[in-house]
Structure formats: C-alpha cells, structure tokens
Amino acid sequence: MRKYRVGLLCIVFSLVCSREIPVMGKKNATRENKEKWEKFYDSVPELKYLSPNVRYEIRVKRIIDSRFDNFSEEKYQALYKQISDDIGYYLGYNVSLKDVGSEDIIHFFRKQRKVFKQPWFQYMIGQHFLHLDRDEDRRRLHKTIEKAVTDTPWEILKLYITDKEIKNKDIPAITEYFYSRFLTKYSAIGNIKGNVKYILRQGEYELTQHYTYWSAALYATSEADLFITNSIIAGADDQMPLYVINRGGITSGITENNLHNKFQGAIVLTLMPFISGDSYFNSARGNIYDSLLLPVISMMAVHEFGHLLHRYDEYYDLPATPQNAPVDLKYQDWYQHIIDGKMYSGPIRTLKKY
C-alpha cells in the first residue's frame, strides 16, 4: 500500500509539474532543433500587401496579471476607440476593434505549453533567453550589448548616453556603460511590487514577461490579432536592440509573424510601463498627463500597427513619426514630438517577415 501511495504521489506530482510553463535554456538549443527552427522560419510565407480600401476587424484579447494595476472596462473601451481612430488618421486604415474576452496571464501561458515544446520554438526560446543568474549568460549579455553598440551609428548612440564623460565612440567604454545600466535597471524592474506581497519577476510570472515566449505565442495563436496586457515585457535576450537594452529589457509591444490570421501577424501591447504608479516608473517615465494617457498608449499601438498593416520596419532616427522607437521610457515626450512636428512623408523600409 505504501509503494502504491508513493507511486500515486509521483504521478500526481509529475502531472502538476507538466502543467507549468516550460523553462527553456541553452540545453534546448540543440543542432537538431536549430535545423527545425530554420526550416520552420523558411516555411513562413512572406508578408502580403494589405489594402487600405478594406475595413478590417481586429480581435482584441486582454491578458491579465491580477497583481498589478489595470484599466476599468470603461477605460478599455475608450482605448479601443482611440486606437481605431488613430490607425485611421496616421496609417490610413479603417479598422474596428472587437473585444473577445480576457484571461489570466499564467493560465494563458500554460495553455501554450505545446507551442513552447515544439522543437523549433524550443530552439528559438532556448537560444536567445538569457538567465542572468548564470555567469555564462551574463557574459552573453555583455557580448550582446557590445554588438548592439558596434552596430549602432554614433549619431543614434548619442541619444541614449547621458554620461558626459563619454564623448566619442569608445566601444569598450560605451559597452560597460550600457552593461552597468542594464543590470541596475533590470534588477530594479524585477523587484517592483504589486498590489499583493509578490514582486514582478517571481516564479512562472518571469516567463510571461519574456520576449521570446510572447514571440512563440504570437506565431501560433488563433485567438486574437491584438493582445493587451497590464503586465510587462522586461526580460533579457541576446537579440535586444539598443533602445531595449537602455530600458533594462523593457519592450512596449511586439509585432510577430502569425500563421493563422489574415494579417499574417499578431501584436501584444503592454500597459504597465504607461500606467504603473511604482516609483521606478515615476522616475524613469515621468508623469503622463491624465488627458494624454490614452492618446500616448494609442500612439504606441499605432507604432505596432504600422508594422502589422503597412509592414513598416523599426526606426530610431526618423523625425516626428510613430515608427521611430521612443528613447528610454519618455513616452509623453515621444508623443508630443510626433504631434508637434511635421510628419515624416518619405519612403519607409518595409519587411518581408517579422
């Protein structure tokens, strides 16, 4: 009887564990999985032209982290209207946003277990995810930052450097500057406290905040075209561009390939960087006027829909356009510059795949 009970407990424990979000790392980035990822990505169709003469319905799903501030139903509806109006004004597309419900963030990510365990996504997540409690991954972070610094023109680099002692493109010095800033910000962000005793980057929640996991989920989802979460994307990976490095890993939104919808892409937009009243965000972001909060968030949605509808590339140096990524978390300054400036009207690079 005792052996039976022990066996039963093992089975139950195994079933419970298997329901958790799988943790991926370098062990998953095998040569075999890499080959499957390359074959999978090559099989993703190139992006097709989306006519602005068609009315598009955008399915919106809310992914909720109950530990943190969130919008009321009324405010979500107002945000939807703002986004649809702004897409029409800035991008020239006629869209309507249809709410298709909400879901707890842990439940949503646990549902994606089969997706994450596909060998191609095991490679994609495992290859790029940086576990910063490991010395090897900290070294990889340093190399990632060095590459981003090396690849970024000095005129753009200057926008992100506040240390007046750094006056020229000294790669080692600038790399150390961003490396130190990243670790300081990354740690502070991870320790942000919610409306209960838990901190932001805790247990399975850490995986829900990582770019690579969201990327895989967006590829495979058939539930929605736009996900809005009151959580955050603030992890570390070895493909971070400089503007994400400078924020300590924060990505305001993602547009990724999708295999199931008519847009061939899906978006996640995060609210925490805009609405959190935590002291970290109050300092890094500054105040956003109440009257501008929804317009500022909507402008970030326009940025992502520029990728989705027009297939626009990411930019860091275009004047007064939503496609230019905000510097730091100064979202209101970025918004105001777009509103006050003359909109860029030249050609913008487009993408064949995200």
C-alpha positions in Angstrom: 0.0 0.0 0.0 2.8 2.4 0.9 4.5 1.8 -2.5 1.2 2.4 -4.2 0.8 5.7 -2.4 4.3 6.8 -3.2 3.7 5.9 -6.9 0.4 7.8 -7.0 2.1 10.8 -5.4 4.8 10.7 -8.1 2.3 10.5 -10.9 0.3 13.4 -9.4 3.4 15.5 -8.9 4.5 14.8 -12.5 1.1 15.9 -13.8 1.2 19.1 -11.8 4.7 19.9 -12.9 3.9 19.2 -16.5 1.2 21.8 -16.4 3.7 24.6 -15.7 5.2 26.8 -18.3 8.4 25.0 -19.5 11.7 26.7 -18.7 13.9 26.9 -21.8 17.6 27.4 -22.0 20.7 26.5 -24.0 20.0 22.8 -23.4 17.0 23.2 -25.8 19.1 25.0 -28.5 20.4 21.8 -30.0 21.7 21.5 -33.5 18.6 19.4 -34.4 16.3 22.0 -33.0 18.2 24.7 -34.8 17.7 22.9 -38.1 14.0 22.6 -37.4 13.7 26.3 -36.5 15.5 27.3 -39.7 13.2 25.1 -41.8 10.1 26.4 -39.9 11.1 30.0 -40.4 11.8 29.5 -44.1 8.3 28.0 -44.4 6.6 31.1 -43.0 5.1 32.9 -46.0 6.3 36.4 -46.9 4.0 39.2 -45.9 1.4 40.2 -48.4 0.1 43.6 -49.2 -2.9 44.7 -47.1 -5.2 47.1 -49.0 -6.3 50.2 -47.0 -9.5 50.2 -49.0 -10.9 47.3 -46.9 -12.4 47.5 -43.4 -10.6 45.2 -41.0 -11.9 43.8 -37.8 -9.1 43.5 -35.1 -9.9 40.8 -32.4 -8.6 42.0 -29.0 -7.9 39.8 -26.0 -6.9 41.1 -22.6 -4.3 39.1 -20.7 -4.5 40.0 -17.0 -1.9 39.9 -14.2 -4.2 40.5 -11.2 -1.3 41.6 -9.0 -0.9 44.9 -10.8 -2.9 48.0 -11.8 -5.3 47.6 -14.7 -7.9 49.6 -16.6 -11.6 49.6 -16.0 -13.9 48.2 -18.6 -14.9 51.8 -19.5 -11.3 52.8 -20.0 -10.6 49.8 -22.2 -13.5 50.7 -24.4 -12.2 54.3 -24.7 -8.7 53.0 -25.5 -10.2 50.8 -28.3 -11.9 53.8 -29.9 -8.8 55.9 -29.6 -6.7 53.2 -31.3 -9.1 52.7 -34.1 -9.4 56.4 -34.7 -5.6 56.9 -34.6 -4.9 54.0 -37.0 -7.3 55.7 -39.5 -5.6 59.1 -39.0 -1.9 58.0 -39.0 -1.9 54.9 -41.1 -5.0 55.3 -43.4 -6.6 52.0 -42.5 -10.3 51.6 -41.5 -10.4 49.2 -38.5 -12.7 48.2 -35.7 -11.6 46.6 -32.5 -13.7 43.7 -31.3 -13.2 42.5 -27.7 -13.0 38.7 -27.5 -12.6 38.4 -23.7 -9.9 38.2 -21.1 -7.7 35.6 -19.5 -5.4 35.3 -16.5 -1.8 35.6 -17.7 -0.5 32.4 -16.1 -3.4 30.4 -17.5 -2.8 31.8 -20.9 0.8 30.9 -20.9 0.3 27.4 -19.5 -2.1 26.9 -22.4 0.8 27.5 -24.8 2.9 24.6 -23.4 2.5 22.5 -26.6 3.6 25.5 -28.6 6.7 26.2 -26.4 7.6 22.5 -26.6 7.7 22.4 -30.4 11.3 21.8 -31.3 11.6 25.0 -33.4 10.3 27.1 -30.6 12.4 25.2 -28.1 15.4 26.4 -30.2 14.1 30.0 -30.6 13.4 30.5 -26.9 16.3 28.5 -25.6 18.9 30.0 -27.9 18.0 33.6 -27.0 16.7 33.6 -23.4 19.3 35.0 -21.0 19.1 33.7 -17.4 21.0 36.4 -15.7 21.6 34.4 -12.5 24.1 32.4 -14.6 27.6 33.7 -15.2 27.6 32.3 -18.8 24.5 34.2 -19.7 25.9 37.4 -18.2 28.9 37.1 -20.5 26.5 36.6 -23.4 24.6 39.7 -22.3 27.9 41.6 -22.4 28.6 40.4 -25.9 25.0 41.3 -26.9 25.5 44.8 -25.7 28.9 45.1 -27.4 27.4 44.0 -30.7 24.5 46.5 -30.4 26.9 49.3 -29.6 29.2 48.4 -32.5 26.3 48.1 -34.9 24.6 51.5 -33.9 25.8 54.7 -35.7 27.3 57.2 -33.3 24.6 59.8 -34.1 22.0 57.4 -32.7 24.2 56.2 -29.8 24.4 59.7 -28.5 20.7 59.8 -28.0 21.0 57.2 -25.3 24.1 58.3 -23.4 23.6 60.7 -20.5 27.2 60.4 -19.1 29.0 63.5 -20.4 32.4 61.8 -19.8 31.7 59.6 -22.9 32.4 61.9 -25.8 33.3 59.6 -28.6 32.7 56.1 -29.9 34.9 54.2 -27.5 33.3 50.8 -27.9 34.6 49.2 -24.6 33.7 52.2 -22.5 30.2 52.5 -24.1 29.6 48.8 -23.7 30.5 48.9 -20.0 28.2 52.0 -19.6 25.2 50.2 -21.1 26.0 46.9 -19.4 26.1 48.5 -15.9 22.9 50.5 -16.6 21.1 47.4 -17.9 21.9 45.3 -14.8 20.8 48.1 -12.5 17.5 48.7 -14.3 16.8 45.0 -14.8 17.2 44.3 -11.1 15.0 47.3 -10.1 12.3 46.3 -12.6 12.2 42.7 -11.3 11.7 43.9 -7.7 8.7 46.1 -8.5 5.9 45.1 -6.0 2.3 44.6 -7.0 -0.9 45.1 -5.0 -0.1 42.0 -3.0 3.2 40.9 -1.4 4.6 39.4 -4.6 7.2 41.0 -6.8 7.1 41.3 -10.6 9.6 38.7 -11.7 8.5 35.8 -9.5 8.2 32.1 -10.3 6.4 31.4 -13.5 5.5 35.1 -13.9 9.1 35.8 -15.1 8.5 33.6 -18.2 5.3 35.6 -19.1 7.4 38.8 -19.2 9.9 37.4 -21.7 10.1 38.5 -25.4 10.8 35.0 -26.7 7.9 33.3 -25.0 5.5 36.0 -26.3 7.0 35.7 -29.7 6.3 32.0 -29.9 2.7 32.5 -28.6 2.0 35.1 -31.3 3.2 32.8 -34.0 0.8 30.1 -33.0 -2.3 31.9 -31.7 -5.7 31.8 -33.4 -7.4 33.6 -30.5 -6.8 37.2 -31.3 -4.9 39.7 -33.5 -4.1 42.1 -30.7 -3.3 41.1 -27.1 -3.3 43.9 -24.5 -1.8 43.0 -21.1 -1.5 45.1 -17.9 1.8 43.2 -17.4 5.2 44.0 -19.0 7.8 42.5 -21.3 11.0 43.1 -19.5 13.4 40.1 -19.9 16.9 39.7 -21.2 17.7 38.1 -24.6 20.7 38.0 -26.9 18.9 39.9 -29.7 17.9 43.1 -27.8 18.3 46.3 -29.8 20.0 49.2 -28.1 16.8 51.0 -27.2 15.6 47.9 -25.3 19.0 47.5 -23.6 18.9 51.1 -22.5 15.5 50.5 -20.8 16.7 47.5 -18.8 14.9 45.0 -21.1 11.6 46.7 -21.5 9.7 46.2 -24.8 6.5 48.3 -25.0 5.0 46.0 -27.7 5.8 43.2 -30.1 4.5 42.5 -33.7 5.3 39.0 -34.7 4.5 36.6 -37.6 1.3 34.7 -37.2 0.3 31.5 -39.1 -3.5 31.7 -38.7 -4.9 35.2 -39.3 -5.4 37.3 -42.4 -2.8 39.8 -41.3 0.0 37.2 -41.1 1.0 38.9 -37.9 -0.2 39.5 -34.3 0.6 42.1 -31.7 1.0 42.3 -27.9 0.8 45.7 -26.3 1.8 46.2 -22.7 0.2 48.7 -20.3 2.4 48.5 -17.2 5.1 50.9 -18.5 2.4 53.5 -19.1 0.1 53.1 -16.1 2.2 51.8 -13.2 2.5 54.2 -10.3 5.6 52.4 -8.9 8.4 54.8 -8.0 10.7 53.2 -10.7 8.3 54.1 -13.5 7.5 57.5 -12.0 11.2 58.3 -12.2 12.1 56.6 -15.5 9.0 57.6 -17.4 7.9 60.8 -15.6 4.4 61.9 -15.4 1.9 61.4 -18.2 -1.0 63.8 -18.1 -4.3 62.1 -17.5 -5.7 63.7 -20.6 -2.9 62.3 -22.7 -2.6 58.8 -21.2 -4.9 57.0 -23.7 -3.6 59.0 -26.7 0.0 58.1 -25.7 -0.8 54.4 -25.4 -2.7 54.6 -28.6 0.3 56.1 -30.4 2.3 53.1 -29.3 -0.4 50.9 -30.7 -0.1 52.9 -34.0 3.6 52.1 -34.0 2.9 48.4 -33.8 0.1 48.6 -36.4 2.5 50.3 -38.7 4.4 47.1 -38.6 1.3 44.9 -38.9 -0.7 46.8 -41.6 2.0 48.6 -43.6 4.8 46.1 -42.8 7.0 49.0 -41.7 10.4 48.3 -40.3 11.7 49.6 -36.9 13.3 53.1 -36.9 15.4 55.1 -34.4 16.2 58.2 -36.5 13.1 59.3 -38.3 11.8 62.7 -37.3 8.2 63.0 -35.9 6.8 59.6 -36.9 5.2 56.9 -34.8 7.6 54.4 -36.4 10.5 55.9 -34.5 11.0 54.0 -31.3 10.8 56.1 -28.1 14.1 56.9 -26.3 14.1 55.5 -22.7 10.5 55.4 -21.3 9.8 59.1 -22.1 6.6 58.2 -23.9 4.9 61.6 -23.4 7.9 63.4 -24.9 7.9 61.0 -27.8 4.2 61.5 -28.4 4.4 65.3 -28.1 7.3 65.3 -30.6 5.1 63.5 -33.1 2.1 65.8 -32.5 4.2 69.0 -32.7 6.4 68.0 -35.6 5.9 67.8 -39.3 5.0 64.2 -40.0 7.7 62.3 -42.0 6.3 61.7 -45.5 9.2 59.9 -47.2 9.5 56.2 -48.0 9.8 53.9 -45.0 11.5 50.5 -45.2 9.2 47.5 -45.2 9.6 43.9 -44.1 9.2 40.6 -45.8 8.8 38.8 -42.5 8.9 39.9 -38.9 
